[in-house]
Amino acid sequence: MSTIRLTMAQAVIRYMMAQKVELDGEIQPMFAGVWGIFGHGNVAGLGEALYHVREELPTYRAHNEQGMAHAAIAYAKTLNRRQMMACTASAGPGSTNMVTAAAVAHVNRLPVLFLPGDTFATRMPDPVLQQVENFHDHTLTSNDCFRPVSRFFDRITRPEQLLTSLPQAMRVLTDPVECGPVTLALPQDVQTMAFDFPEHFFDETLHRQRRQAADRDELADAIALIRQAKQPMVVAGGGVHYSGALAELDALVSTYHLPVGETQAGKGALPWDHEQNMGTIGVTGAASTNALAAETDLIIAVGTRLGDFASGSRAMFNPHARLLCLNVASFDAVKHKGQALVGDARLTLPELREGLAGWQPEGGWIERAARLRSEWNAQVDIATTDRGSDLPSDAEVVGAVNRAAGERDIVVCAAGGLPGELQKLWRTRFDRGYHMEYGYSCMGYELAGGLGAKMAKPDSEVFVMVGDGSYLMLNSEIATSVMLGHKIVAVVLDNRGYGCIHRLQQFCGGPGFNNLLDDCLTAEGGAPKTDFAAHARALGAQAEKVGNIAELEQALARAKTAETSYVITLDTDPLLDTGDSGSWWDVAVPEVSERSQVEEARRRYESYKARQWQNL
């Protein structure tokens, strides 16, 4: 057997470079690059290995470990999990900074390869710099924090362990069911150890998407269930995108006039102006879709894990409705008492369409859906119109940015009140035009995520919408976008605090406390007014502050012609949103309080809990 002598770190990189994928008819690298911030735990091992292949496998330097991992996540999401990136950081805080991002990838089922440096496997120099010593277990390091937020975790304590670990890592990263983050903790001494690896271990491997056909009995049962329905609706989730089943979904719902509600991850599965697109569904969904959900007799859930925002904490759907769950993962297909149809959406949706020949929902249901859709679109027109306010609402800002966006441009957001307004109001015809991280709702994802989306789709203009709170949490990748020449347009909505949680706090009966800056403990004179435009310019971006929507639209026109990242900031009203769309979110309210407002909120809460129990 022919062998090649490599260090463990060199073997990891060589193996990564041998992994390929077919994209648009061309064979491309599976790993589009490696994000790295070097320290003593990875600079001599992985750093040296990456240096020698920097032309074939680019290494990108970031300014924050969590931020670079968010960029890697956004890259994979934008490309529907077909390509991915790896992230490496030093042992200690550099690596644990990536744990939050690993959780983002885990919840959203997105592939990222984490390669954190680790402490010495030999333990000869212990305790080393940044080592967390566990008195009861010397095998534990701070990298064990990755275990609960990784789909696959391994610690490589001998170079030859890669022979079994790396194929398992690739299996998880490319599996449609298990897809998610993989962590290989790499002790800094083992990174530099050599082994005679079989040369065939590094043969080129072409990964193709595995497609699982539905079980024949489950398929027959699903067709029979749908045929019994008179008022069915479809809930389209992120799995529609990852399966590449857009055309198949369109064909099914168009043939049988099925109203469709999109989740945050599923938005864009149909163009916004498609006749069957009722808008989005759930806590932050469209009133049209949520009204249908309360009346439907069958929910056909396609590629969604039915999180609490999509299901209204299990209190939104008609309690007498049946649920059919088409999902590649049986874990998701059996949720909410669902009848499981386990299979790939791209393969299974055409079989459903064929099996339903001659069937149609009730005519009155089709007409009601069309009427509600029309009414909702009129509401969106009103909500997103510039009303000339001195302090605009988020909805008005969303409207201005949406009007500025081109047909194949992308909006990126993550946490706070903006995801709700965007889910309801943003209109996209481009299937990847809406990029929301709302599985983990991670503040700080927005700007780094915008960078990753731009790297994946360089021909699209990427608009990042971010609140002042998230901006202050993690903004350093603005500098990275400028450094790498990947332009993003960021719109910073300054409502002086965490306006979304302030509104939730009041809904639960609480007073304004510790959310808006005016309600926080501060020194005399209050919290300072942050000059976000000046800050962004200090990071190398072009930036300006505007005073109203008309000025915002003019600034967006300038931003689109700019050659580098552009940040626009404006003050917004923290109290205004588009209101309740007929759904509820389960946020527990105290049973006992000195405030009458809390007691009233508790009574309201218990009424919804009763509805929730009907759906369990």
Secondary structure, DSSP 8 states (H G I E B T S, - for coil): --EEEEEHHHHHHHHHHHEEEEETTEEEESEEEEEEE--TTTTTTHHHHHHTTTTTS-EE--S-HHHHHHHHHHHHHHTTTSSEEEEEE-TTHHHHTTHHHHHHHHHTT---EEEEEE--SS-TT-S-TT----TT-TT--GGGGGGGG-SEEEE--SGGGHHHHHHHHHHHHH-TTT-S-EEEEEEHHHHT-EEEEEGGGGS-EEE--------HHHHHHHHHHHHH-SSEEEEE-HHHHHHT-HHHHHHHHHHHT--EEE-TTTTTSS-TT-TTEEEE-STTS-HHHHHHHHH-SEEEEES----HHHHTTTTSS-TT-EEEEEES-HHHHTGGG-EEEES-HHHHHHHHHHHTTT----HHHHHHHHHHHHHHHHHHHHHTS----SS--HHHHHHHHHHHS-TT-EEEE-SSSHHHHHHHH---SSTTSEEE--SS--TTHHHHHHHHHHHH-TTS-EEEEEEHHHHHHS-THHHHHHHHT---EEEEEE-SB-HHHHHHHHHTT--S-SSBGGGS---TT-S----HHHHHHHTT-EEEE-SSHHHHHHHHHHHHH-SS-EEEEEE--TT------S--------SS-S-HHHHHHHHHHHHHHHHHHHT-
